[in-house]
Amino acid sequence: MFRGRKIRLLPTKEQELLFWKSAGTARWAYNYFLAENEAAYRAYLKRGKTGPRRISADDVRKYINNNLKKTTHQWLKEVSNNVMKMAVKKADYAVKKFLKGLAGKPKFKTKHRTKPSFYVNYASLARKNGGFHGERLGFIRTAKPLPRLPKGKRYSDPWISFDGKYWYLSLSYEVPASMAEELSGDTIGIDLGIKTLATCYVSGTKKKMTFQNINRTKRVRRLEKKLRREQRKQSRKLVANTACHKLIQHEGKKIGRKPIWKRPLHECRNLKKQHRKIALIHRRLANIRQNHVHQTTATIVKTKPSRVVLENLNVKGLMKNKHLAKAISGAKFYEFRRQMIYKCEEHGIQVIIADRFYPSSKTCSYCGYLKKDLRLNDRVYVCPACGKSIDRDLNAAINLANYFQSDTACTA
């Protein structure tokens, strides 16, 4: 079993400068691989779809090491070679997934919209007192010590990233499987929603648990109001600098217009300060939501049920609703499911994913009647057959708790 850790770093100014160089190298290598593959594909079409369709990651790395590094891109020598190597591998993996139809077309990484991150060679990463030693990085202090590993074991897939305020080291390591715990034998059905994040029903004790949606609290709403205010300030600064627009053309086609600023944006110090203010508010909101999901999933797992039944929500389809997209994205449904699966696995709890089209909300939990005309604004389920009146979310949680007995249940 592998466990992940994210540890805050305490670098010096020289080390932080090296971090930025490494993140820039990783971004450049990723974009270079995508650009070369697009050029190779265009040449493939011009040849009448004959010859190689794409370039392999090994060929791109060899060309960078044997040609670019020695001539025009000597700045690549300032960072570890594994930074470029892993970035090209990641881009190659993204292209392969796109060609197989498993993901969308990979996009080029930009300096201002991409999270700065780079790979650290796992073979040379060594734990030290108060920090760790990395390849071409030297000794780096950490806020917390790295986890100890048995002799002969190494950390897996270490990455250093920047969240807008601090640098972090993310890694995973293998831990022995935990001993089988004594479980209660109950089944918990979990219904996710926007009004409340999770409504849970325990089948054995018939206990109900409700967890609030953190986005509806006064703390988060105050931050969102502050975010809107700062974004309006940023918009005013941009409009004040606008002079005119120039036409953008690609391969002879008009694709849009780009503003021409009286002063280059990278020289506008006040605009940079405003960007940082907005980024820090986004960071704080993301941390609050992530922490709330962690606390909720941990509380559910600590009840030690034998089974947990989750909905198989089509989050991508739900996000197409322009009225609910913001609320759904802030609820972090997929992150909730991901945390429940790995936390239940650690404690030996079975996770069952209900069928996507299972009518948990439309089915009466007492008589089994299917109410097909149930609307989204009907918060209380009133059964036409038996006359039972029950909260809509609780009714769905009860149905999910009884779902594991069905033959169509599948384990995550």
C-alpha positions in Angstrom: 0.0 0.0 0.0 1.3 3.4 -0.9 0.7 6.6 1.1 1.2 10.2 -0.1 2.6 13.1 1.8 2.9 16.8 1.1 5.5 18.7 3.1 6.2 22.4 3.1 9.7 23.5 2.1 11.8 26.3 3.7 14.2 27.2 0.9 16.8 29.9 0.8 16.6 32.7 -1.8 19.2 31.0 -3.9 17.3 27.7 -3.7 14.0 29.4 -4.5 15.6 30.9 -7.6 16.7 27.4 -8.7 13.1 26.2 -8.1 11.8 28.8 -10.5 14.4 27.8 -13.1 13.5 24.2 -12.8 9.8 24.9 -13.1 10.4 27.0 -16.2 12.6 24.2 -17.7 9.8 21.6 -17.1 7.2 23.9 -18.7 9.5 24.6 -21.7 10.2 20.9 -22.2 6.5 20.0 -22.0 5.6 22.6 -24.6 8.6 21.7 -26.8 7.4 18.1 -27.1 3.9 19.1 -27.9 5.1 21.6 -30.6 7.4 19.0 -32.2 4.6 16.5 -32.3 2.2 18.9 -33.9 4.9 19.8 -36.5 5.4 16.1 -37.2 1.7 15.5 -37.6 1.4 18.4 -40.1 4.3 16.9 -42.1 2.5 13.5 -42.0 -0.6 15.1 -43.6 1.4 16.9 -46.3 3.1 13.6 -47.2 -0.3 12.0 -47.8 -0.5 10.2 -44.5 2.6 8.3 -45.0 5.6 7.9 -42.7 5.8 8.6 -39.0 2.8 10.3 -37.5 4.5 11.5 -34.3 7.9 11.7 -32.5 8.8 9.5 -29.6 9.9 10.9 -26.3 13.3 9.3 -26.5 14.0 11.1 -29.8 13.1 14.4 -28.4 15.2 14.0 -25.3 18.2 12.9 -27.4 17.8 15.9 -29.6 17.6 18.3 -26.7 20.7 16.8 -25.0 22.9 16.4 -28.1 21.9 19.6 -29.9 20.0 22.3 -28.0 21.8 22.0 -24.8 25.2 22.5 -26.5 24.1 25.4 -28.7 21.1 27.7 -28.2 19.7 26.4 -24.9 22.7 26.1 -22.7 20.6 27.4 -19.8 19.2 23.9 -19.5 22.5 22.9 -17.8 21.6 25.0 -14.8 19.1 22.4 -13.5 19.0 18.7 -13.2 18.6 16.7 -16.5 15.8 14.7 -14.9 13.6 17.8 -14.8 13.5 17.9 -18.6 13.4 14.2 -19.0 10.3 13.8 -16.8 8.5 16.7 -18.4 8.9 15.2 -21.8 7.6 11.9 -20.4 4.5 13.6 -19.0 3.8 15.3 -22.4 4.3 12.0 -24.2 1.9 10.3 -21.8 -0.7 13.0 -22.4 -0.4 12.7 -26.2 -0.8 8.9 -26.0 -4.0 9.2 -23.9 -5.4 11.7 -26.4 -4.7 9.4 -29.4 -6.4 6.5 -27.5 -9.5 8.7 -26.9 -9.1 8.6 -23.1 -8.5 12.3 -22.7 -8.8 15.6 -24.5 -6.0 17.2 -26.5 -3.1 18.3 -24.3 -2.7 22.1 -24.1 0.4 24.2 -24.0 1.4 25.3 -20.5 1.6 29.0 -19.9 3.7 30.9 -17.4 0.7 32.6 -15.6 -2.0 29.9 -15.7 0.0 26.8 -15.0 1.0 25.6 -11.5 4.8 25.7 -11.3 6.1 22.2 -10.6 9.1 20.0 -11.5 10.3 16.4 -10.8 13.0 15.5 -8.3 15.1 12.4 -9.0 13.9 9.7 -6.6 17.2 7.8 -6.7 19.2 10.8 -5.2 16.5 12.0 -2.8 17.8 11.3 0.7 16.2 12.1 4.0 18.3 14.3 6.4 17.8 15.8 9.8 15.6 18.8 9.3 15.1 18.3 5.6 16.3 16.3 2.6 19.0 16.4 -0.1 18.0 16.6 -3.7 19.9 16.3 -7.0 21.4 19.8 -8.0 19.3 21.3 -5.1 21.5 20.6 -2.1 20.2 20.4 1.4 16.6 21.9 1.7 15.0 22.5 5.0 11.4 21.3 5.6 8.7 22.4 8.0 8.2 18.7 9.0 10.5 15.8 8.7 10.2 13.3 5.8 8.7 9.9 6.8 11.3 7.3 7.7 11.6 4.4 5.3 13.1 0.9 5.9 16.5 0.2 4.6 16.6 -0.4 0.9 13.3 1.5 0.2 13.0 4.8 -1.7 10.4 7.5 -2.1 8.3 7.3 -5.2 7.5 10.1 -7.7 8.7 13.1 -5.8 7.6 16.5 -7.2 8.2 20.1 -5.9 5.3 22.5 -6.6 4.3 26.1 -5.8 0.8 26.9 -4.6 1.1 30.7 -4.9 2.6 31.2 -1.4 4.8 28.3 -0.4 6.8 25.5 -2.0 5.9 21.9 -1.3 7.4 18.5 -1.8 4.9 15.8 -2.7 5.9 12.2 -2.6 4.5 8.7 -2.0 6.0 5.8 -0.1 5.1 2.2 0.6 3.7 1.2 4.0 2.8 -2.2 5.3 -0.8 -3.2 5.0 -2.7 -2.4 8.3 -4.0 -5.2 10.4 -7.7 -6.1 9.9 -9.8 -3.9 12.1 -13.0 -4.8 13.9 -15.8 -3.3 11.8 -19.4 -2.8 12.9 -21.1 -4.7 10.1 -23.2 -1.7 9.1 -23.7 -0.2 5.7 -23.6 3.6 5.2 -25.3 5.1 2.2 -24.0 8.5 1.2 -26.0 11.0 -0.8 -24.0 14.0 -2.1 -25.7 17.3 -2.8 -25.4 21.1 -2.9 -27.7 22.0 0.0 -25.7 19.7 2.3 -22.4 18.2 1.2 -23.3 14.6 2.4 -26.3 13.0 3.9 -25.5 9.6 5.4 -27.7 6.8 6.7 -26.4 3.9 8.8 -28.4 0.7 8.0 -27.7 -1.1 11.3 -28.3 1.7 13.9 -30.7 3.7 11.6 -28.6 6.7 12.4 -28.6 9.8 10.2 -25.5 12.0 9.7 -25.5 15.3 7.9 -22.5 17.3 6.9 -22.9 20.9 5.8 -21.7 22.4 2.6 -18.8 24.7 3.5 -19.6 27.0 0.6 -22.8 28.1 2.3 -21.0 29.3 5.5 -20.4 32.9 6.3 -16.6 32.5 6.2 -16.5 31.3 2.6 -19.2 33.8 1.4 -17.1 36.6 2.9 -14.1 35.4 1.0 -16.0 35.0 -2.3 -17.3 38.6 -1.9 -13.7 39.8 -1.3 -12.6 37.9 -4.4 -15.2 39.6 -6.6 -14.1 42.9 -5.3 -10.5 42.3 -6.1 -11.3 41.0 -9.5 -13.2 44.2 -10.3 -10.2 46.2 -9.3 -8.0 44.1 -11.6 -10.5 44.6 -14.5 -10.3 48.4 -14.0 -6.5 48.4 -14.1 -6.6 46.4 -17.4 -9.2 48.6 -19.1 -7.3 51.8 -18.1 -4.2 50.5 -20.0 -6.1 49.6 -23.2 -5.2 51.6 -26.3 -6.4 49.7 -29.3 -6.6 46.1 -30.7 -4.7 44.3 -33.4 -6.0 41.5 -35.6 -4.8 38.0 -34.8 -4.3 35.7 -37.8 -3.3 32.0 -37.9 -2.5 30.4 -41.2 -4.2 33.2 -43.1 -7.4 33.0 -41.1 -8.8 35.7 -38.7 -9.2 34.2 -35.3 -9.7 37.2 -33.1 -8.4 40.5 -31.8 -5.7 41.1 -29.2 -5.5 44.3 -27.1 -2.4 46.5 -27.5 -1.4 48.0 -24.1 0.1 51.4 -23.6 2.7 49.7 -21.4 3.7 46.0 -21.4 1.8 44.1 -18.8 5.0 42.5 -17.3 6.1 46.0 -16.4 3.0 47.0 -14.5 3.9 46.5 -10.9 0.4 47.3 -9.5 -1.1 44.8 -11.8 1.3 42.1 -10.5 0.3 43.0 -6.9 -3.4 42.6 -7.8 -2.7 39.2 -9.5 -1.1 38.0 -6.3 -3.9 39.2 -4.1 -6.4 37.3 -6.2 -4.2 34.2 -6.3 -3.9 34.1 -2.5 -7.7 34.4 -2.1 -8.2 31.5 -4.5 -5.6 29.5 -2.6 -7.3 30.1 0.7 -10.7 29.1 -0.7 -9.2 25.9 -2.1 -7.6 25.0 1.2 -10.8 25.6 3.1 -12.8 23.3 0.8 -10.1 20.6 0.7 -9.8 20.6 4.5 -13.6 20.3 4.9 -13.7 17.3 2.6 -10.9 15.7 4.6 -12.7 16.2 7.9 -16.0 14.9 6.5 -14.5 11.7 5.0 -12.4 11.1 8.1 -15.5 11.4 10.3 -17.4 8.9 8.2 -14.6 6.3 8.1 -14.1 6.6 11.9 -17.5 5.1 12.4 -15.9 1.8 11.1 -18.8 0.5 8.9 -18.3 -2.7 6.9 -19.6 -1.1 3.6 -19.9 2.3 2.1 -22.2 2.9 -0.9 -21.5 6.0 -3.0 -23.3 7.5 -6.0 -21.7 7.4 -9.5 -22.3 11.0 -10.4 -21.8 12.4 -13.9 -20.0 15.5 -12.7 -18.9 16.5 -16.2 -22.5 16.5 -17.3 -23.7 18.3 -14.2 -21.2 21.1 -14.9 -23.0 21.9 -18.1 -25.8 23.4 -16.1 -24.8 27.1 -16.1 -26.9 27.8 -13.0 -25.4 25.1 -10.8 -21.9 24.8 -12.3 -20.2 27.0 -9.7 -21.9 25.3 -6.8 -21.1 21.8 -8.1 -17.4 22.7 -8.7 -17.1 24.1 -5.2 -18.6 21.0 -3.6 -15.7 18.8 -4.9 -17.8 15.7 -5.5 -14.9 13.8 -7.2 -12.4 14.7 -4.5 -14.9 13.4 -1.9 -15.2 10.1 -3.7 -11.4 9.8 -4.2 -10.8 10.3 -0.5 -13.5 7.9 0.6 -12.0 5.2 -1.6 -8.4 5.4 -0.4 -9.4 6.0 3.3 -11.8 3.0 3.3 -9.1 0.9 1.7 -6.7 1.7 4.5 -9.2 0.4 7.1 -10.5 -2.6 5.1 -13.9 -1.1 4.4 -15.7 -2.2 1.2 -16.7 0.6 -1.1 -19.6 0.1 -3.5 -20.3 2.4 -6.4 -24.0 2.5 -7.3 -25.1 2.4 -10.9 -25.2 5.8 -12.5 -28.9 5.4 -13.5 -30.0 4.0 -10.1 -33.0 6.2 -9.1 -32.0 6.6 -5.4 -33.9 10.0 -5.1 -37.0 8.9 -7.0 -37.6 5.6 -5.2 -39.6 5.5 -2.0 -37.4 4.0 0.7 -40.4 2.4 2.5 -42.6 0.8 -0.2 -40.3 1.0 -3.3 -42.6 3.1 -5.4 -40.8 5.0 -8.3 -41.9 8.6 -8.6 -40.8 9.5 -12.1 -42.0 13.2 -12.0 -39.8 14.2 -9.0 -38.3 17.6 -9.7 -35.1 19.2 -8.4 -36.9 21.7 -6.3 -38.9 19.1 -4.5 -36.9 18.9 -1.2 -39.4 16.7 0.5 -40.3 13.3 -1.0 -44.0 12.5 -0.7 -44.8 9.0 -1.8 -48.1 8.8 -3.8 -48.5 5.1 -2.9 -47.9 4.9 0.8 -48.2 8.6 1.7 -44.8 8.6 3.5 -43.2 12.1 3.7 -39.4 12.2 4.1 -36.5 14.5 3.3 -35.3 14.0 -0.2 -31.6 13.5 0.6 -32.3 11.2 3.5 -34.6 9.0 1.3 -31.8 8.7 -1.2 -29.2 7.8 1.5 -31.5 5.0 2.8 -31.9 3.6 -0.7 -28.1 3.7 -1.2 -27.6 1.9 2.1 -29.8 -0.9 0.9 -28.2 -1.0 -2.6 -25.4 -3.4 -1.7 -27.8 -6.3 -1.6 -28.5 -5.8 -5.3 -26.8 -8.0 -7.9 -25.8 -4.9 -9.9 -23.6 -3.5 -7.1 -20.0 -3.0 -8.1 -17.0 -2.6 -5.9 -14.6 0.3 -6.5 
